[in-house]
Amino acid sequence: MRVLMTGAKGFVGRNLSVSLPEHELLLYDVDTDPALLDGFCGEADFVFHLAGVNRPADPKEFMEGNFGFTSVLLGKLRKHNNNCPIVLSSSVQAALDNPYGQSKRAGEELLRSYGADTGAKVYIYRLPNLFGKWCRPNYNSAVATFCHNIARGLPVMVSDPDTELTLAYIDDVIDEFKRALIGAPSGITTHTASLGHIVGLLTGFRESRGLLSVPDLNDPFTKKLHAAYLSYLPENDFAYPLRMNEDSRGSFTEILRTEHHGQFSVNVTKPGVTKGNHWHHTKNEKFVVVSGSGVMRFRLVGGSEVIEYPVSGKRPEVVDIPPGYTHSLENTGDTDLITFIWASECYDPDHPDTVFSEV
């Protein structure tokens, strides 16, 4: 399908254009040769009209950009008798009586009339505040500005933290536009959050590195905001250090601590070294050797039989560590034995649930 997209280099257009690899895209933006638009309107099988003006130097440019260009676009489609479906990216501000809202409302009315006259399917979306990757900070998105500043340790200004925003995540918008493309629109998921809540979450995301934590990604809005925040990290700040606890036996490094899903760590055991020789009442673990070779040994507390499990990075498998079994891990190879470990609870020195006992 040949898809004409105006405003192709904008926030929505950029995300949409990379999401339609199976289609031939006719991309149009402010720096495109205007002569190309006529040909695009003759070829298109579907139109995403995303272009618009939202921060002009002169308020009269609102009407010129949001109504005037829509009129030009529809005129060229009429010229070619092209009654293909059209999606219009409008704004919730179309309900307001300000220059921007008036211009958006005028564009909507023009498109509705066009659809009634030609029989073309028209889809009009009054988008709320949008957020997500590639949204421009310090422009017209508070969330983008908050993400950008907080990721860099810069201050953010919030006059009233109780002010609530209705927001849509860019991927949800794109998913809906793709449904419209096949004639099956169903609406865009939105979220409501206060400015104070948003800033609090973003601040927590920044602090999570030092705490080795992750947010509660079971909450859909938190999950989407977290993804958006990460896209604003400075390119020289993707990595952050971990504390490696080293001794003559090797090392142990915590990677991630979660509130409800335990702790993730990496353990390095030197050749000939045995680690462990302890058991747990309730804590349980999963071990995965990713490099080197060794043997895991288990003994039921109070019993005498020793169970052995050979482990190797050449044959990765998960070994469960059940409560009530003392266990050890010996490096039987001649290189470091590297093991990825999940524990059902984060280590608490006041309540370690670790009882030392030789296997």
Backbone hydrogen bonds, N-H to C=O, Kabsch-Sander energy under -0.5 kcal/mol:
donor,donor_aa,acceptor,acceptor_aa,energy
3,V,1,M,-0.7
3,V,24,E,-3.0
4,L,2,R,-0.6
4,L,46,F,-2.8
5,M,26,L,-2.5
6,T,48,F,-2.3
7,G,28,Y,-1.0
8,A,5,M,-0.5
8,A,28,Y,-2.0
10,G,7,G,-1.5
13,G,7,G,-0.5
14,R,10,G,-3.0
15,N,11,F,-1.6
16,L,12,V,-2.7
17,S,13,G,-2.8
18,V,14,R,-1.3
19,S,16,L,-1.4
20,L,17,S,-0.8
23,H,20,L,-1.6
24,E,1,M,-2.1
25,L,23,H,-0.7
26,L,3,V,-3.4
27,L,25,L,-0.8
28,Y,5,M,-2.7
32,T,29,D,-2.0
36,L,33,D,-2.3
37,L,34,P,-1.2
38,D,34,P,-0.5
39,G,35,A,-0.7
40,F,36,L,-2.4
41,C,37,L,-2.4
42,G,38,D,-1.1
43,E,39,G,-1.4
44,A,40,F,-2.2
45,D,2,R,-3.4
46,F,2,R,-1.1
47,V,85,P,-2.1
48,F,4,L,-3.2
49,H,47,V,-0.7
49,H,87,V,-3.3
50,L,6,T,-1.0
50,L,48,F,-1.2
61,E,58,D,-2.5
62,F,59,P,-1.8
63,M,59,P,-0.5
64,E,60,K,-1.5
65,G,61,E,-2.6
66,N,62,F,-3.1
67,F,63,M,-1.7
68,G,63,M,-2.6
69,F,64,E,-1.0
71,S,67,F,-2.3
72,V,68,G,-2.0
73,L,69,F,-2.8
74,L,70,T,-2.6
75,G,71,S,-2.1
76,K,72,V,-1.9
77,L,73,L,-1.9
78,R,74,L,-2.5
79,K,75,G,-2.1
80,H,76,K,-1.3
81,N,78,R,-1.9
82,N,77,L,-2.7
83,N,81,N,-0.9
86,I,121,K,-2.4
87,V,47,V,-2.9
88,L,123,Y,-3.3
89,S,49,H,-2.4
89,S,87,V,-0.5
90,S,88,L,-1.0
90,S,125,Y,-2.8
92,V,127,L,-2.0
94,A,91,S,-2.2
95,A,92,V,-1.6
96,L,93,Q,-2.1
98,N,96,L,-1.0
102,Q,98,N,-3.3
103,S,99,P,-1.9
104,K,100,Y,-2.3
105,R,101,G,-2.6
106,A,102,Q,-2.2
107,G,103,S,-1.8
108,E,104,K,-2.1
109,E,105,R,-2.5
110,L,106,A,-2.1
111,L,107,G,-2.0
112,R,108,E,-2.6
113,S,109,E,-2.2
114,Y,110,L,-2.1
115,G,111,L,-2.6
116,A,112,R,-2.3
117,D,113,S,-2.3
118,T,114,Y,-2.5
119,G,115,G,-2.3
123,Y,86,I,-2.9
125,Y,88,L,-2.5
125,Y,123,Y,-0.5
126,R,124,I,-0.6
127,L,90,S,-1.4
127,L,125,Y,-1.3
129,N,166,T,-1.7
131,F,168,A,-1.6
135,C,132,G,-1.4
139,Y,136,R,-0.5
140,N,136,R,-0.6
145,T,141,S,-1.9
146,F,142,A,-2.8
147,C,143,V,-2.8
148,H,144,A,-2.5
149,N,145,T,-2.6
150,I,146,F,-2.8
151,A,147,C,-2.1
152,R,148,H,-0.7
152,R,149,N,-0.9
153,G,150,I,-1.3
154,L,149,N,-3.2
158,V,156,V,-0.6
163,T,160,D,-1.9
165,L,193,A,-2.9
167,L,165,L,-0.6
167,L,191,H,-3.6
168,A,129,N,-2.5
170,I,131,F,-2.5
172,D,169,Y,-0.9
173,V,169,Y,-1.8
174,I,170,I,-2.6
175,D,171,D,-2.4
176,E,172,D,-1.8
177,F,173,V,-2.4
178,K,174,I,-2.4
179,R,175,D,-1.6
180,A,176,E,-2.4
181,L,177,F,-1.9
182,I,178,K,-0.8
182,I,179,R,-0.7
183,G,180,A,-1.8
184,A,179,R,-3.1
191,H,167,L,-2.8
193,A,165,L,-2.0
195,L,163,T,-2.5
196,G,161,P,-2.9
198,I,194,S,-2.3
199,V,195,L,-2.6
200,G,196,G,-2.2
201,L,197,H,-2.4
202,L,198,I,-2.5
203,T,199,V,-2.5
204,G,200,G,-2.0
205,F,201,L,-2.2
206,R,202,L,-1.9
207,E,203,T,-2.1
208,S,204,G,-1.5
209,R,206,R,-0.8
210,G,207,E,-0.5
211,L,207,E,-1.3
212,L,208,S,-0.9
212,L,209,R,-0.9
213,S,208,S,-2.1
214,V,257,R,-0.5
217,L,215,P,-1.3
219,D,216,D,-1.3
223,K,219,D,-2.5
224,K,220,P,-2.1
225,L,221,F,-2.8
226,H,222,T,-2.6
227,A,223,K,-1.8
228,A,224,K,-2.3
229,Y,225,L,-2.8
230,L,226,H,-2.2
231,S,227,A,-1.2
231,S,228,A,-0.6
232,Y,229,Y,-2.0
233,L,230,L,-1.5
237,D,234,P,-2.2
244,M,242,L,-0.7
245,N,243,R,-0.6
245,N,252,F,-2.5
246,E,244,M,-0.8
247,D,250,G,-2.3
250,G,247,D,-1.2
251,S,268,V,-2.2
252,F,245,N,-1.9
253,T,266,V,-2.5
254,E,243,R,-0.6
255,I,264,F,-3.1
256,L,264,F,-1.9
257,R,212,L,-4.9
258,T,262,G,-2.2
263,Q,343,A,-2.2
264,F,256,L,-3.0
265,S,341,I,-2.6
266,V,253,T,-2.4
267,N,339,T,-3.2
268,V,251,S,-2.8
269,T,337,L,-2.6
270,K,249,R,-3.1
272,G,331,N,-1.9
273,V,270,K,-2.0
275,K,329,L,-2.8
277,N,275,K,-0.6
277,N,327,H,-2.5
278,H,327,H,-1.2
279,W,355,V,-2.2
285,E,321,I,-1.3
286,K,342,W,-2.4
287,F,319,V,-2.4
288,V,340,F,-2.2
289,V,317,E,-0.5
290,V,338,I,-2.6
291,S,338,I,-1.3
294,G,311,V,-2.6
295,V,330,E,-2.0
296,M,309,Y,-2.9
297,R,328,S,-2.1
298,F,307,I,-2.5
299,R,326,T,-2.1
300,L,305,E,-0.5
301,V,324,G,-2.4
303,G,300,L,-3.1
307,I,298,F,-2.9
307,I,305,E,-0.5
309,Y,296,M,-2.8
311,V,294,G,-2.6
313,G,292,G,-2.9
315,R,312,S,-1.3
319,V,287,F,-2.5
320,D,318,V,-0.6
321,I,285,E,-2.8
324,G,280,H,-2.2
325,Y,322,P,-1.1
326,T,299,R,-2.2
326,T,324,G,-0.5
327,H,278,H,-2.0
328,S,297,R,-1.9
329,L,275,K,-2.8
330,E,295,V,-2.5
331,N,273,V,-2.6
332,T,293,S,-0.9
332,T,330,E,-0.9
333,G,293,S,-1.1
337,L,269,T,-2.8
338,I,291,S,-2.6
338,I,336,D,-0.6
339,T,267,N,-2.9
339,T,337,L,-0.5
340,F,288,V,-3.3
341,I,265,S,-2.9
342,W,286,K,-2.4
343,A,263,Q,-2.6
344,S,284,N,-2.7
351,H,348,D,-1.2
355,V,279,W,-3.0
356,F,354,T,-0.6
357,S,277,N,-2.1
